[in-house]
Amino acid sequence: QVQVVESGGGLVKPGGSLRLSCAASGITLSFAPMAWYRQAPGKIRELVARITGGTSTYYADSVKGRFTISRDNAKNTVYLQMNSLKPEDTAVYYCRCEMGNYWGQGTQVTVSS
């Protein structure tokens, strides 16, 4: 069975940083497009960042310059480095493997003083 599992969420103060991890099993991610989404209370799920099987990336305007998506094929893991966090970044963050459409369970990120 294919499993996609996020980790690294938590509570952080405004201006702080977090690194989210997305580890996969049952599938090799070397050539799979991967993406991070987030969903805040009362809002729709939105695309935050995407990385191809190569190195091409996409970022939502709201996070561009603050967030960085990357992958480590040897570890079969995708990361989201989040810097200069703002209260409006508070949401549940989800990892998605776009080869076969597999979703993780989500990890909560809360930015508050």
C-alpha positions as CSV (number, residue, x, y, z in Angstrom):
1,Q,0.0,0.0,0.0
2,V,1.2,3.5,-0.8
3,Q,1.5,5.8,2.2
4,V,2.3,9.5,2.3
5,V,3.0,10.9,5.8
6,E,3.6,14.5,6.9
7,S,5.5,15.6,10.0
8,G,7.1,18.7,11.5
9,G,4.1,20.9,12.2
10,G,3.6,22.7,15.5
11,L,3.2,26.0,17.3
12,V,5.6,28.8,16.3
13,K,5.8,32.6,17.0
14,P,5.4,35.1,14.2
15,G,8.7,35.4,12.3
16,G,9.8,31.9,13.3
17,S,10.5,28.9,11.1
18,L,9.4,25.3,10.6
19,R,10.4,22.5,8.3
20,L,7.7,20.1,7.2
21,S,8.6,16.6,5.9
22,C,6.6,14.3,3.6
23,A,7.9,10.7,3.6
24,A,6.5,8.1,1.2
25,S,6.4,4.3,1.3
26,G,5.3,1.9,-1.3
27,I,6.3,4.2,-4.1
28,T,9.4,5.9,-5.4
29,L,9.2,9.7,-5.6
30,S,12.2,10.3,-7.9
31,F,10.2,11.2,-10.9
32,A,6.8,12.1,-9.3
33,P,5.5,15.6,-9.1
34,M,4.9,16.5,-5.4
35,A,2.9,19.3,-3.9
36,W,2.1,21.0,-0.6
37,Y,-1.4,22.3,0.1
38,R,-2.9,24.0,3.1
39,Q,-6.4,24.6,4.5
40,A,-7.4,27.2,7.1
41,P,-10.6,27.1,9.0
42,G,-13.6,28.1,6.9
43,K,-11.4,28.3,3.7
44,I,-10.9,26.0,0.7
45,R,-7.7,23.9,0.4
46,E,-5.1,25.8,-1.6
47,L,-1.9,24.9,-3.4
48,V,1.2,26.3,-1.6
49,A,4.1,24.8,-3.6
50,R,4.9,22.2,-6.2
51,I,8.1,20.5,-7.3
52,T,8.5,18.3,-10.4
53,G,10.5,15.1,-10.8
54,G,13.3,17.4,-11.7
55,T,14.0,20.7,-10.0
56,S,11.2,23.0,-11.4
57,T,9.1,24.6,-8.6
58,Y,6.0,26.7,-8.2
59,Y,5.0,28.9,-5.2
60,A,1.8,30.7,-4.4
61,D,2.3,34.5,-4.3
62,S,1.5,34.6,-0.6
63,V,4.5,32.4,0.3
64,K,7.0,33.2,-2.5
65,G,10.3,34.3,-1.0
66,R,9.5,32.8,2.4
67,F,8.9,29.1,1.7
68,T,11.1,26.6,-0.2
69,I,10.1,23.2,-1.5
70,S,12.8,20.5,-2.0
71,R,13.3,16.8,-2.3
72,D,15.8,14.2,-1.3
73,N,15.3,11.2,-3.6
74,A,17.7,9.0,-1.5
75,K,15.4,9.4,1.5
76,N,12.2,9.3,-0.6
77,T,11.1,12.5,1.1
78,V,9.9,16.0,0.2
79,Y,10.4,19.0,2.4
80,L,8.8,22.4,2.9
81,Q,11.0,25.0,4.6
82,M,8.9,27.8,6.0
83,N,10.6,31.0,7.1
84,S,9.3,34.4,8.4
85,L,6.0,32.8,9.3
86,K,2.9,34.9,9.7
87,P,-0.4,34.3,11.6
88,E,-2.2,34.0,8.3
89,D,0.0,30.9,7.5
90,T,-1.9,29.0,10.2
91,A,-3.5,26.0,8.6
92,V,-3.4,22.2,8.2
93,Y,-0.7,21.4,5.7
94,Y,-1.1,18.4,3.4
95,C,1.4,16.6,1.1
96,R,0.2,15.2,-2.2
97,C,1.9,12.8,-4.6
98,E,0.5,13.7,-8.0
99,M,1.6,10.3,-9.5
100,G,-1.6,8.4,-8.6
101,N,-3.0,11.2,-6.4
102,Y,-2.0,10.1,-2.9
103,W,-2.6,12.5,0.1
104,G,-1.1,12.6,3.5
105,Q,-3.2,13.0,6.7
106,G,-2.1,16.6,7.3
107,T,-0.1,18.4,9.9
108,Q,-1.2,21.4,11.9
109,V,0.9,24.6,11.7
110,T,-0.1,27.4,14.1
111,V,1.6,30.8,14.1
112,S,0.7,32.8,17.2
113,S,2.3,35.0,19.8
